[in-house]
Amino acid sequence: MSTLSRDITIMPHSDEEYSLHASPLINDIENGDEMLDDPVHDNRPRLLIMGLRRSGKSSIQKVVFHKMPANETLFLESTNKVVKENITSFIDFQVWDFPGQIDYFDPSYDSNVIFGEYGALIFVIDAQDDYSEALIRLHQTVTRAYNVNNDLIFEVFIHKVDALSDEYKIDTQREIQQRTTDELADFGLENVPISFYLTSIYDHSIFEAFSKVIQKLIPQLPTLENLLNILCANSGIEKAFLFDVNSKIYIATDSSPVDMQSYEICSDMIDVIIDISEIYGRTNNSYREEVYNEDHSQANTNGTTNNTNGNYGAITETANDAESLIKLSNEMILCLRGVNRFLALVCLLRSDNFEMHGLIDYNFQCFKQAISDVFELKRRGTERLRHERMRLVNDENVGG
């Protein structure tokens, strides 16, 4: 296996982690210095991670968003308070981790605050344990959340399936799905769309599941898929994924069916390139000094401060030039190209087709410019929304 790589930079997500007071009084919920009704930040999509105690919620979050090795999650303490984290990436969103022992159905909780915003509710079920109680809680959660916000996306992670046989996995998923749909139908909620995924932190299934969830939160998904289809058709590419480098979640792929083996090898390539760049690239200290100023605000690679709030399409020089090739033993070629500081295109193509590398390079530059244009439109829309919300808040303060 031969490799050709240039510099690649990995922009970390925001490391700010906020704890919500365990008090059932929703007015006491704070995010450090930032209140929940902050007009600048409350338009971010939310991922609400719920489930019973010890179902694996915190482990999922640590593995996907913090790159924690799966075996180290064994030493995580049980979450005893609601934890909120802002993720800064190609799209800014929030992750709310709810401990299983908190009764968020208590009347003193405001369901509109919890479920009222746009986003997805992920309910985690431990497949290795008796899930009867989990199904009761799932039914209660979906019923309450849907009555508050029928635009909420509902996802069920049937988790810890790595120790189960393939046949038992399928039977478990079928039973959970059937019992859930039957119970919801009894309450007249048979039209509530719920997706079910078999997941484990010890393989790629958890990243695949999160990819499907995040894609539902991206309004530009049809445009991104169409751009990938055009690129593949005109460049002889067999399969292409647009990855968020930090989390290894793919936000879009072309219309050809996703083969898990292809996804896994493309996902693993990101780890390979990161490991190589850490050895032969810049030192971690110099990188951190470049990325973060003394006040912990994010900076571009040229050292200038960059406000990342809603900054979906910003490009840093080094990430913009990231490139790597890996030739596989089956004569297929893995190709990675940096799109911007958050995204990378990873694709599979035959070595015969790669002889047209000049055409592929040109098509990729067109693709990268199109991606930049798409997220620039999103950034402008976000800025308009921000200013409008600020204006409304100021008008309310003046009127009060």
C-alpha positions in Angstrom: 0.0 0.0 0.0 1.5 3.3 -1.1 0.5 6.7 0.2 0.9 10.3 -1.0 -0.1 12.9 1.5 0.2 16.6 2.1 -0.6 18.5 5.3 -3.9 17.9 6.8 -5.3 19.9 9.7 -8.1 18.8 12.0 -10.2 21.6 13.4 -11.6 20.4 16.8 -15.2 21.1 17.7 -15.9 23.5 20.6 -14.7 21.9 23.8 -17.2 23.9 25.9 -19.3 21.6 28.0 -22.2 23.0 30.0 -23.9 21.3 32.9 -27.6 21.9 33.5 -28.7 22.0 37.2 -30.4 18.8 38.2 -33.1 20.8 39.8 -36.5 20.2 38.2 -37.0 24.0 38.1 -36.5 24.8 34.4 -35.8 28.4 35.2 -32.7 27.3 37.0 -31.2 25.8 33.9 -28.1 27.6 32.8 -25.3 27.1 30.3 -22.4 28.7 32.1 -22.9 32.4 31.3 -25.2 31.7 28.4 -28.9 31.3 29.1 -31.1 29.0 27.2 -33.0 31.9 25.6 -29.9 33.4 24.1 -31.2 34.7 20.7 -27.9 34.1 19.0 -27.5 30.4 19.8 -30.9 28.9 20.4 -31.5 28.4 16.7 -29.0 25.5 16.6 -30.5 22.0 16.0 -30.5 19.9 19.1 -29.7 16.2 19.6 -31.5 15.0 22.7 -29.9 11.8 23.9 -32.2 9.9 26.2 -32.6 6.4 27.7 -32.4 4.5 30.9 -29.3 4.5 33.2 -26.3 2.6 31.9 -27.7 2.2 28.4 -24.5 3.8 26.9 -25.6 7.4 26.2 -22.5 9.1 27.5 -20.2 6.5 26.0 -21.8 7.2 22.5 -21.2 10.9 22.9 -17.6 10.5 24.0 -16.7 8.1 21.2 -18.4 10.0 18.4 -17.7 13.6 19.4 -14.6 13.3 21.6 -12.7 10.5 19.9 -12.4 8.6 23.1 -11.3 4.9 22.5 -14.2 2.6 23.0 -12.4 0.5 25.7 -11.9 3.6 27.8 -15.6 4.3 28.1 -15.7 1.4 30.7 -14.3 3.9 33.2 -16.8 6.6 32.6 -18.9 7.5 35.7 -22.7 7.4 35.4 -24.1 10.8 34.3 -26.0 12.4 37.2 -27.0 15.7 35.6 -28.1 17.0 32.2 -25.0 17.9 30.2 -25.2 20.2 27.2 -22.5 20.6 24.7 -22.2 22.9 21.7 -20.6 21.2 18.7 -19.0 23.6 16.2 -18.5 21.9 12.8 -19.9 22.1 9.3 -23.2 22.8 11.0 -23.4 24.1 14.5 -25.7 22.0 16.8 -26.2 21.1 20.4 -26.0 17.7 22.2 -28.1 17.3 25.3 -27.2 14.2 27.4 -30.1 13.3 29.8 -29.3 11.0 32.7 -31.6 8.1 33.0 -32.6 8.8 36.6 -34.1 12.2 35.9 -37.9 12.3 35.4 -38.3 14.9 32.7 -42.0 14.2 32.8 -42.3 15.9 36.1 -44.8 18.8 35.8 -42.2 21.3 37.0 -40.2 20.7 33.8 -41.2 22.8 30.9 -41.6 20.3 28.0 -41.5 23.2 25.5 -38.0 24.1 26.5 -36.8 20.5 26.2 -38.7 19.3 23.1 -39.7 22.6 21.4 -36.7 23.3 19.2 -35.8 21.8 15.9 -33.7 18.7 16.1 -33.7 15.0 16.8 -34.5 12.8 19.8 -32.2 9.8 20.1 -33.5 7.1 22.5 -30.8 4.5 23.5 -31.9 1.0 24.5 -29.4 -1.6 25.9 -30.0 -4.7 23.8 -28.1 -6.8 26.3 -30.5 -6.1 29.1 -34.2 -6.6 29.6 -35.7 -3.7 27.6 -39.3 -3.9 28.8 -38.9 -0.9 31.0 -37.0 0.9 28.3 -39.8 0.4 25.8 -42.3 1.9 28.4 -40.1 5.0 28.8 -39.6 5.2 25.0 -43.4 5.2 24.5 -43.9 7.9 27.1 -41.0 10.0 25.7 -42.2 9.9 22.1 -45.8 10.6 23.1 -44.9 13.6 25.2 -42.4 15.0 22.7 -44.6 14.5 19.6 -47.5 16.4 21.3 -45.1 19.3 22.0 -43.2 19.3 18.6 -44.4 17.1 15.8 -41.5 18.2 13.7 -39.0 16.5 16.0 -37.1 13.6 14.4 -37.3 10.4 16.4 -34.4 7.8 16.4 -33.9 4.6 18.4 -30.4 3.2 18.9 -30.6 -0.5 19.8 -27.2 -0.4 21.5 -24.5 -2.8 22.7 -25.2 -5.3 20.0 -21.6 -6.2 19.5 -21.9 -9.3 21.8 -25.1 -10.6 20.0 -25.3 -13.0 17.1 -26.5 -11.7 13.8 -29.7 -13.6 14.1 -30.4 -12.4 17.6 -29.7 -8.8 16.5 -32.3 -9.0 13.8 -34.9 -10.6 16.1 -34.3 -8.0 18.7 -34.7 -5.1 16.3 -37.8 -6.6 14.9 -39.4 -7.1 18.3 -38.5 -3.6 19.5 -39.8 -2.0 16.3 -43.0 -4.0 16.4 -43.8 -3.4 20.0 -43.1 0.4 19.7 -45.2 0.9 16.6 -48.1 -1.2 18.1 -48.1 0.9 21.3 -48.0 4.2 19.5 -50.8 3.0 17.2 -53.0 2.3 20.2 -52.6 6.0 21.1 -53.4 7.2 17.6 -49.7 7.9 16.8 -49.2 5.4 14.1 -47.9 8.0 11.7 -45.0 9.1 13.9 -41.9 8.4 11.9 -39.3 6.5 14.0 -36.0 5.0 12.7 -34.3 2.1 14.4 -30.6 1.3 14.2 -28.4 -1.5 15.6 -25.3 0.2 17.1 -22.1 -0.5 19.0 -19.2 1.8 19.9 -16.8 -1.0 19.0 -17.4 -0.8 15.3 -18.5 1.7 12.7 -22.3 1.1 13.3 -22.5 4.1 15.7 -21.0 6.5 13.2 -23.2 5.1 10.5 -26.3 5.7 12.6 -25.3 9.2 13.6 -24.6 10.0 10.0 -28.2 9.1 9.1 -29.5 11.2 12.0 -27.3 14.3 11.1 -28.3 14.1 7.5 -31.9 14.6 8.4 -30.9 17.9 10.0 -29.2 19.3 6.9 -31.6 21.2 4.6 -28.9 21.2 1.9 -28.7 17.4 1.7 -30.4 17.0 -1.7 -28.0 19.6 -3.2 -25.0 17.9 -1.7 -26.1 14.5 -3.0 -26.7 15.9 -6.4 -23.2 17.5 -6.5 -21.7 14.2 -5.5 -23.6 12.4 -8.2 -22.3 14.8 -10.8 -18.8 14.5 -9.5 -18.9 10.6 -9.6 -20.5 10.5 -13.0 -17.9 12.8 -14.6 -14.8 11.5 -12.8 -15.2 7.7 -12.9 -15.6 7.5 -9.1 -17.2 4.3 -7.8 -18.3 5.7 -4.4 -17.9 9.1 -2.6 -18.5 10.3 0.9 -18.4 13.8 2.3 -17.1 13.4 5.8 -17.0 15.7 8.8 -13.4 15.1 9.7 -13.7 15.6 13.4 -16.4 13.0 14.1 -16.1 10.7 11.0 -19.8 11.3 10.4 -20.6 11.4 6.7 -23.0 14.2 5.9 -23.7 13.1 2.3 -22.9 10.4 -0.2 -23.8 9.7 -3.8 -27.0 7.9 -4.8 -25.4 4.5 -5.2 -26.1 2.1 -2.3 -23.9 2.4 0.7 -21.7 -0.7 1.1 -20.6 -1.0 4.8 -17.2 -2.3 3.7 -16.7 0.7 1.5 -17.8 3.1 4.2 -15.6 1.5 6.8 -12.5 1.7 4.7 -13.2 5.3 3.7 -13.8 6.2 7.4 -10.6 4.4 8.5 -8.6 6.4 5.9 -9.4 9.6 7.9 -7.8 8.0 11.0 -4.7 6.9 8.9 -4.2 10.4 7.6 -4.6 12.0 11.0 -2.1 9.6 12.5 0.4 10.2 9.8 0.0 14.0 10.0 0.5 13.9 13.7 3.9 12.1 13.1 5.2 14.0 10.1 3.1 17.2 10.3 3.2 20.1 12.7 3.5 19.5 16.4 0.4 19.6 18.5 1.5 22.6 20.5 2.2 24.7 17.4 -1.1 23.6 16.0 -3.1 24.5 19.1 -1.4 27.9 19.2 -2.5 28.5 15.7 -6.1 27.2 16.1 -6.8 28.9 19.5 -5.8 32.3 20.7 -5.1 33.0 24.3 -8.8 33.8 24.9 -9.7 30.4 23.4 -11.4 32.0 20.4 -10.8 30.0 17.3 -8.3 31.4 14.7 -7.6 30.7 11.1 -4.2 29.2 10.1 -3.0 32.6 9.2 -3.4 33.7 12.8 -6.4 35.9 12.3 -9.4 35.5 14.7 -12.4 33.9 13.2 -15.9 34.1 14.7 -17.2 30.5 14.2 -20.8 31.2 15.2 -22.8 30.1 12.2 -19.6 30.1 10.1 -20.4 27.0 8.0 -18.2 27.6 5.0 -14.9 29.0 6.3 -11.8 27.5 4.8 -8.3 27.5 6.2 -5.3 27.3 3.9 -3.8 24.0 5.0 -7.1 22.1 5.2 -8.0 23.5 1.9 -4.9 21.8 0.3 -5.3 18.5 2.2 -4.7 15.5 -0.2 -3.9 11.9 0.2 -3.9 8.7 -2.0 -3.8 5.1 -0.9 -3.5 2.3 -3.4 -5.2 -0.9 -2.2 -4.2 -4.4 -3.0 -7.3 -4.9 -5.2 -6.1 -2.1 -7.5 -8.7 0.3 -6.1 -7.5 3.7 -5.1 -8.7 5.6 -2.0 -8.6 9.4 -2.5 -9.0 12.0 0.2 -9.3 15.7 -0.6 -9.9 18.5 1.9 -13.0 20.6 1.1 -12.8 23.1 3.9 -11.6 23.1 7.5 -14.5 20.8 8.6 -15.2 18.6 5.5 -13.2 16.1 3.5 -14.2 14.2 0.4 -13.2 10.5 0.5 -13.8 8.4 -2.6 -13.1 5.0 -4.1 -12.1 4.6 -7.8 -10.4 2.1 -10.0 -6.8 2.7 -10.8 -7.6 2.8 -14.5 -9.9 5.7 -14.0 -7.3 7.6 -11.9 -5.2 7.9 -15.1 -7.5 10.9 -15.8 -6.2 12.6 -12.7 -6.1 16.0 -14.4 -9.8 15.8 -15.2 -10.5 14.5 -11.6 -8.5 17.5 -10.1 -10.5 20.0 -12.2 -13.9 18.4 -11.4 -12.9 18.4 -7.7 -12.1 22.1 -7.7 -15.5 22.8 -9.3 -17.1 20.6 -6.6 -15.3 22.4 -3.8 -16.4 25.8 -5.1 -20.0 24.6 -5.3 -19.8 23.3 -1.7 -18.4 26.7 -0.6 -21.3 28.5 -2.4 -23.9 26.2 -0.8 -22.6 26.9 2.8 -22.1 30.6 2.0 -25.9 30.8 1.3 -26.5 29.0 4.6 -24.2 31.4 6.4 -26.0 34.4 5.1 -29.4 33.0 6.0 -28.1 32.3 9.6 -26.8 35.8 9.9 -30.1 37.2 8.8 -31.9 35.0 11.3 -29.5 36.1 14.0 -30.1 39.8 13.4 -33.8 39.3 13.2 -33.9 37.5 16.5 -31.7 40.2 18.1 -34.0 42.9 16.8 -37.1 41.2 18.2 -35.4 40.8 21.6 -34.3 44.4 21.7 -37.9 45.5 20.7 -39.3 43.4 23.6 -36.8 44.9 26.0 -37.7 48.5 24.9 -41.4 47.7 25.1 -41.0 46.1 28.6 
